[in-house]
Amino acid sequence: MAALGSAAHQALIGRVAGRYEADPRVKAIAVFGSVSTGAWHELSDVDADVVVRDDVMIDPAAEAAAIFGGQAAIVIATEDSVDVVLDSLEEASIRWHPLSATSPNITASLRVVGGDLSAPEIAAAGEANRVPPDEQRLLDILVREAVGAWKAVRRGRGWDAIVAVERARHALTALRGRRDGLRLDPADPLAALAALLAEATASFDLGPGRRALVDQLGLGVR
């Protein structure tokens, strides 16, 4: 099994796991995303998931302070999660939740690094929360953003085109329930758009109306 990221990633994961190693509130600590799949870059952030007992209440900001102390230069907390930027520029995102509230978005890549629960147990809880995507709405969004990106390029608005391609990509991610493996070059928005649309049309039926719009873009998407 691939190592969990670089030595720096592993040290950061160790800090999170070490915090909860003997904590009776915690049932499991898992890592997901690029660091767990092996698709990481040395600048990738660490995505961690902490499963707590059903009766436990967590203060994410306080937990982040306990884990990272003064090294946490930025802490952005929500009700059950935190995004942290350390003074070393390392980044971590952590979510705390009971098993029944596991996100389905982590099931494909999670790896357990501590606690008593297995990866299949956590994944099963996440899959139980998976809601079928609104395919027609998401396809509408994808094609609308594709048209917007194409128009932005023709108007010389490169940044707008890049943003529209990324929004289309988010729609594809929502349709699939996981991230794609595309390597898109923002320096060439039309090539990125063509690759994204090819990926979408290979997996989903756009239908005649959306297909006609895509054909008008002249990107050679089959």
N, C-alpha and C positions, 0 to 999 in steps of 0.2 A: 504494500500500500504506500502511495506517495506520501512524503513528509508534508506536514502542515505548514507550507510556505517556507520562507527564509528563516534564518536563525533569529532575526528580529521579530518576525511574525510569531515564531514559536515561543520566544520570550514573553511577548505580549499575551499570548494565549495562556501561558503558564501563570501569569499574574492573575488573570481572571479565574482560571481553574483553582489556583492556590487559595484564593479568597474563599472559595466555597467547598474546599476539600472536606472539611469536617463540620460544615454548617447544616444543622438539622432542618433548616427551612428548605433546603435545596434537594431536589430529586435527581437532577442531571444537568450537566453543562455540555453543550454541543457547539460546534463550529460549522458554518455553512458558507456557500459562495465560492469564489475563485480560490481562496486559500485552501479549502477542503477538497476541491476537485483537481488541483494541480495546475489550473489555468492562471495562476497568480503572476503578478509582476512584483518586483521588489517594492513598488510604491502602492500596492493594493492595500486596502484597509482590511481589518479583521471584523467579520460578522459573527457575533456570538449569541447564543440562545440559552437562557437559563430557565429550566423548568422548576417551579417551586410548588410546595404543597398547597392544597386548595384553600387553606385558612390563612395563608401568609399574605400580608400587605407589604409592598415594596415601595421605598422612596428612591427612584432612580438616581436623582442627583446625589443623595447621600451615599448610595452604593458606589457610584462613580468616584466620589471623593475618597471612599475607603479603599478602592482598588488602586487608583492612580495618584492620589494625594496632590501635591503641588505641581506635578508634571502635567496635570490637565489644564491646558491653557484656555480651551473652549469646551463648555459642557452645555449641550442643548438637550433638555429633558422633556419628555412627554409623560403621560400617565403611567406607561409601562415600559418605556425604553429611553435610551440615551445615546446621543452621538457625541463622541469625544475626539478632540484634536489635542495631542500631546505637544509639549514644547520641542520635541524632536521631529515634529511634523507627521508622526505616525497617527493613524486614525483607527477608531474602533466604534462599532455600533453594537449595543447589547440590548436584548429584550428579556424581560422577566415575565413569566406567566404560568398559570397552572397547566397541567398536561392537556386538559380538555380545550384549552384555547390556543393550542399549537397552530401556527400558520401553515397552510398547505404549500406556501411558496418556498419552504426550506426543505421539504421532504426529499427532493431529488439529490441533494448534495450534502446533507447533514452527516457529521461524524461526531460521535460522542467522545468527550475528553475527560469526563468525570461523572461520578454519581452512580446510581443503581439501575437506571433505566437503560435499555438497549436502543440502538438506532431504529430497529424495526418497530419497537413500541412507540417511540416518538413519532415516527413517520406515519404509523397507522392513525394516531390521534390527529395529525395534520390532515391526512387524506379524508378523514371523516368531516372535516370543515370545508372541503373543497366544494365550491359552488360552480355549476357549469357557466361558462362565460356567455354573455349576450352576443353571439357570433355576428348577427346581422348588424347590430349597432357598431361593433368593433371594426367590422369590415368597412362600414361607411366612414368611420373615423380614419382608418388607414388610407383609404383611397382619397378622401378629402385632403388629408395632409400631403399625400403624394402630389396631387394637383397643385396644392399651395407651394410645395417645394419647387416643382417644375416652373411655376410662374415666377417665383422669387429669383431663380437662376436667370431667367430671360429678362428680368428687370434689373439685373446686376446687384441683387441683394443677397450676397453669399451667406451672411450670417443667418438671415431669415430662412434661407433654404436649409441650412444645417439643422436649425431648430425644428423645422417642419419634418425633416427626415427622422430626427430623433423621436418626435411625437408619433410618427407612423410606426416606428420601431417599438415604442411602448405598447401600441395597440396590438402588434403581432405577439409581443411577450404575453399580454393578457389573454390573447386567443389560445396560445399554446400552454399557458401556465408555467412557463419557464423561459429563461433567456435564450436567445439564439447564439450561434457561434460565429456570426459574421464578423469579418474584419473590415470595417468601413472606413474609407479615407475622407475626412471632412474637407480636404483640399479639392476633392472632385465630387460635389454633391450629386450630380446626375448619375455618375457611376455607382455611388452609394445607394441612390434611390433605385436604380435598376436592379442591383443585387438584392435589396430588400423586397422589392416587388416580385422578383423571381422566386425568392424564398416563400413569400406569402402565397403566390399562385400555385406553387408546387404542393402546398398543404391544404389549401382552401379553395372552394368554388366561389369566385367573386360574383357570379351571376352576370347576365347579359348587360345590364346597365352599367355596373361598375367596370366590367371588362371593356366596354366601349370607351369609357373615360380613360382607362389605362392605355388602351391602344392609341388614343390620340396623342399621348405624350411622346410617342415615337422612340421608346427606349429599347425596343427589341425584346420585350418581355413576352415569353411564350405562354 
